[in-house]
Amino acid sequence: MRRICNLATVLDEATRLSAAHTISQGHRSFGILHVAAARIMDAEQFLTFDENQQQLAAAEGLALPL
């Protein structure tokens, strides 16, 4: 299924995530954008092999299948 999201909304969410997590945990910009897009699109699962992204996704309540 194709999902559409508003880039401005994703960037707003990324800004929130960055302010909440980057200083204490050192997340990178593309990881933050990946998690932000997943949250905005109400992803059922979050798939990544990046441990840093997994930590951020888990902190934000996203389901990690692995």
C-alpha positions as CSV (number, residue, x, y, z in Angstrom):
1,M,0.0,0.0,0.0
2,R,1.3,3.4,-1.0
3,R,1.3,6.0,1.8
4,I,1.5,9.8,1.3
5,C,2.9,12.2,3.9
6,N,3.4,15.9,4.1
7,L,7.1,16.8,4.2
8,A,6.5,19.9,6.3
9,T,4.8,17.7,8.9
10,V,7.7,15.2,8.9
11,L,10.2,18.0,9.3
12,D,8.2,19.4,12.3
13,E,8.2,15.9,13.9
14,A,12.0,15.6,13.1
15,T,12.6,18.9,14.8
16,R,10.7,17.7,17.9
17,L,12.6,14.4,17.9
18,S,15.9,16.1,17.5
19,A,15.2,18.5,20.4
20,A,14.1,15.6,22.6
21,H,16.8,13.0,21.9
22,T,19.8,14.3,20.0
23,I,21.8,16.0,22.7
24,S,21.5,13.0,25.1
25,Q,21.8,10.2,22.6
26,G,23.5,11.6,19.5
27,H,21.1,10.7,16.8
28,R,21.9,11.6,13.2
29,S,19.7,13.6,10.9
30,F,18.7,10.8,8.5
31,G,17.9,8.5,11.3
32,I,15.7,11.2,12.9
33,L,13.9,11.8,9.5
34,H,13.3,8.0,9.1
35,V,11.7,7.8,12.6
36,A,9.8,11.0,12.1
37,A,8.3,9.8,8.8
38,A,7.4,6.4,10.4
39,R,5.6,8.2,13.2
40,I,3.7,10.6,10.9
41,M,2.6,7.7,8.6
42,D,1.5,5.6,11.6
43,A,3.8,2.8,10.7
44,E,2.8,-0.6,12.2
45,Q,6.5,-1.7,12.4
46,F,9.8,0.1,12.1
47,L,12.5,-1.7,10.1
48,T,16.2,-0.8,10.4
49,F,19.5,-2.4,11.0
50,D,20.9,0.8,12.5
51,E,21.1,0.3,16.3
52,N,20.9,4.1,16.9
53,Q,17.7,4.3,14.9
54,Q,16.3,1.3,16.8
55,Q,16.9,3.1,20.1
56,L,15.2,6.2,18.9
57,A,12.2,4.3,17.4
58,A,11.8,2.3,20.6
59,A,12.0,5.5,22.7
60,E,9.2,6.9,20.6
61,G,7.0,3.8,20.9
62,L,7.4,2.3,17.4
63,A,7.2,-1.5,17.1
64,L,10.5,-3.1,16.3
65,P,10.1,-6.7,14.8
66,L,13.7,-7.7,15.2
